[in-house]
Amino acid sequence: MSKLMAVGAVLVLLGVLGLAVPYFTTSETKDVARVGDLKLQATERTSHAIPPMAAGGVLVLGVVLLGAGFFRKA
C-alpha cells in the first residue's frame, strides 16, 4: 500500500468518525491551590462540535486520495 493510499484511508476513517460522532467532550484538571500536602483541583469540561461539512470534506478527500492511489498503481 502506497503512502497516498494510507493517508487516504486515514482521512476516510476520520471523516466517517466525524460524521458518526459529531460532538465530544474533553476534561482538564487544574490545580487551584496547594498548601503543603493538600491541593485543591478543579475539573473543567469543554464540549466540541465537528461541523458536518468539514467531516464530509475530509471523507471526500480521503476517497479521492484512495482512488488516486489505486490508479497510480495500475
C-alpha positions as a LaTeX table, in Angstrom:
\begin{tabular}{lrrr}
\hline
Residue & $x$ (\AA) & $y$ (\AA) & $z$ (\AA) \\
\hline
Met1 & 0.00 & 0.00 & 0.00 \\
Ser2 & 1.44 & 3.35 & $-1.00$ \\
Lys3 & 1.69 & 6.38 & 1.28 \\
Leu4 & $-1.03$ & 8.09 & $-0.74$ \\
Met5 & $-3.45$ & 5.24 & $-0.09$ \\
Ala6 & $-2.52$ & 5.12 & 3.61 \\
Val7 & $-3.22$ & 8.84 & 4.03 \\
Gly8 & $-6.49$ & 8.41 & 2.11 \\
Ala9 & $-7.56$ & 5.51 & 4.35 \\
Val10 & $-6.81$ & 7.54 & 7.49 \\
Leu11 & $-8.80$ & 10.51 & 6.14 \\
Val12 & $-11.74$ & 8.26 & 5.24 \\
Leu13 & $-11.70$ & 6.83 & 8.76 \\
Leu14 & $-11.57$ & 10.31 & 10.33 \\
Gly15 & $-14.37$ & 11.55 & 8.06 \\
Val16 & $-16.66$ & 8.65 & 8.94 \\
Leu17 & $-15.84$ & 9.08 & 12.62 \\
Gly18 & $-16.58$ & 12.82 & 12.39 \\
Leu19 & $-19.97$ & 12.13 & 10.82 \\
Ala20 & $-20.82$ & 9.36 & 13.30 \\
Val21 & $-19.79$ & 11.27 & 16.44 \\
Pro22 & $-20.25$ & 15.00 & 15.76 \\
Tyr23 & $-19.91$ & 16.07 & 19.42 \\
Phe24 & $-17.30$ & 15.10 & 22.02 \\
Thr25 & $-16.31$ & 16.36 & 25.46 \\
Thr26 & $-12.86$ & 16.83 & 26.94 \\
Ser27 & $-11.96$ & 17.50 & 30.55 \\
Glu28 & $-8.95$ & 19.27 & 32.00 \\
Thr29 & $-7.93$ & 19.15 & 35.66 \\
Lys30 & $-6.11$ & 22.19 & 37.03 \\
Asp31 & $-4.53$ & 22.79 & 40.41 \\
Val32 & $-6.37$ & 25.69 & 42.05 \\
Ala33 & $-4.47$ & 25.90 & 45.32 \\
Arg34 & $-1.73$ & 23.97 & 47.06 \\
Val35 & $-0.98$ & 24.18 & 50.78 \\
Gly36 & 1.64 & 21.67 & 51.91 \\
Asp37 & 0.40 & 18.18 & 51.03 \\
Leu38 & $-3.15$ & 19.42 & 50.46 \\
Lys39 & $-4.08$ & 20.51 & 46.95 \\
Leu40 & $-7.38$ & 21.67 & 45.52 \\
Gln41 & $-8.19$ & 20.79 & 41.95 \\
Ala42 & $-10.90$ & 21.90 & 39.57 \\
Thr43 & $-12.06$ & 19.92 & 36.56 \\
Glu44 & $-13.25$ & 21.90 & 33.56 \\
Arg45 & $-15.31$ & 20.13 & 30.89 \\
Thr46 & $-15.45$ & 21.52 & 27.38 \\
Ser47 & $-17.73$ & 20.36 & 24.57 \\
His48 & $-16.52$ & 20.41 & 20.98 \\
Ala49 & $-18.54$ & 20.11 & 17.78 \\
Ile50 & $-17.28$ & 18.82 & 14.43 \\
Pro51 & $-19.09$ & 20.55 & 11.55 \\
Pro52 & $-20.72$ & 18.01 & 9.20 \\
Met53 & $-19.38$ & 19.84 & 6.14 \\
Ala54 & $-15.80$ & 19.52 & 7.45 \\
Ala55 & $-16.24$ & 15.81 & 8.20 \\
Gly56 & $-17.79$ & 15.27 & 4.77 \\
Gly57 & $-14.96$ & 17.17 & 3.10 \\
Val58 & $-12.35$ & 15.04 & 4.87 \\
Leu59 & $-14.26$ & 11.91 & 3.80 \\
Val60 & $-14.39$ & 13.02 & 0.15 \\
Leu61 & $-10.70$ & 13.97 & 0.18 \\
Gly62 & $-9.85$ & 10.53 & 1.59 \\
Val63 & $-11.86$ & 8.78 & $-1.11$ \\
Val64 & $-10.13$ & 10.87 & $-3.80$ \\
Leu65 & $-6.69$ & 10.00 & $-2.39$ \\
Leu66 & $-7.60$ & 6.30 & $-2.22$ \\
Gly67 & $-8.75$ & 6.44 & $-5.85$ \\
Ala68 & $-5.59$ & 8.23 & $-6.91$ \\
Gly69 & $-3.53$ & 5.57 & $-5.14$ \\
Phe70 & $-5.36$ & 2.77 & $-6.93$ \\
Phe71 & $-4.97$ & 4.41 & $-10.35$ \\
Arg72 & $-1.32$ & 5.22 & $-9.70$ \\
Lys73 & $-0.59$ & 1.52 & $-9.05$ \\
Ala74 & $-2.19$ & 0.39 & $-12.31$ \\
\hline
\end{tabular}
